[in-house]
Amino acid sequence: MPLYILYHDVDALTIEEKQKVAKGITNAHVQATGIAPFLVKVVLHSSAIGELYTGGEIDRKTLRLVGNVRKRTDVERKRELFRLHYENLRAVIPDPDYNIRIQLQEIDHDNITLDGAHMPEPGSEEERRLSEAGRVLH
């Protein structure tokens, strides 16, 4: 946890750009939340021409990042996370004609498991131990 999915046109990103995007998403989440990088998962989902629409029209100029993340009460951290994600995506695709949409779906930590263990509460001592260990502790 978290899981980020970036929806994009099939021709929007090269392999090198995809790697930059994945690293940028990971780094942004780690910077804003303090969790370990091994917990951040990124899926890049390309859409063939005619599979992504906006307003009923084919859209070849949108990047949509959807993040399934643990619920946090700190609004400033969430805003920082949005800003970092936007800057990362805009750095890879500087074309101002591209629309960048970012959506975070917050999930209570009690509704997430990793290797059979429930995710700890954000900012807890248990989360710190998990991050330091670099793996799930049973």
Residue pairs with C-beta under 8 A, 6 or more apart in sequence:
1 39
1 41
1 68
1 69
1 70
1 107
1 112
1 114
1 119
2 29
2 39
2 40
2 41
2 67
2 68
2 69
2 70
3 41
3 42
3 43
3 67
3 68
4 25
4 29
4 40
4 41
4 42
4 43
4 65
4 66
4 67
4 68
5 42
5 43
5 44
5 45
5 65
5 66
5 67
6 21
6 25
6 42
6 43
6 44
6 45
6 63
6 64
6 65
6 66
6 89
7 45
7 47
7 52
7 62
7 63
7 64
7 65
7 66
8 44
8 45
8 46
8 47
8 62
8 63
8 64
9 46
9 47
9 49
9 52
9 59
9 60
9 61
9 62
10 46
10 47
10 48
10 49
11 60
12 46
12 60
12 63
12 93
12 98
13 21
13 44
13 46
13 92
13 93
17 92
17 93
18 44
20 88
20 91
20 92
21 42
21 44
21 88
21 89
21 92
22 42
22 44
24 85
24 88
24 89
24 91
24 92
25 40
25 42
25 65
25 85
25 88
26 37
26 40
26 42
27 37
27 84
27 88
28 81
28 84
28 85
28 88
29 35
29 40
29 67
29 69
29 81
30 36
30 37
30 40
31 80
31 84
32 77
32 78
32 80
32 81
32 84
33 72
33 77
33 81
33 122
34 123
34 131
35 127
35 131
36 130
36 131
36 132
36 134
38 134
38 135
39 114
39 130
39 131
49 58
49 60
50 58
52 58
52 59
52 60
52 62
53 59
54 62
54 99
59 99
61 95
61 97
61 98
61 99
62 98
62 99
62 100
62 101
63 89
63 93
63 98
63 99
63 100
63 101
64 101
64 102
64 103
65 85
65 89
65 100
65 101
65 102
65 103
66 103
66 105
67 85
67 102
67 103
67 104
67 105
68 105
68 107
69 81
69 104
69 105
69 106
69 107
70 106
70 107
70 108
70 109
70 112
70 119
70 122
71 106
71 107
71 108
71 109
71 122
72 78
72 106
72 122
78 104
81 104
82 102
82 104
85 102
86 100
86 102
89 100
89 102
90 100
93 100
109 118
109 119
109 120
109 121
109 122
110 118
112 118
112 119
113 119
114 136
115 136
115 138
116 136
116 138
117 136
117 137
117 138
119 127
120 126
120 127
120 130
121 127
129 137
130 136
130 137
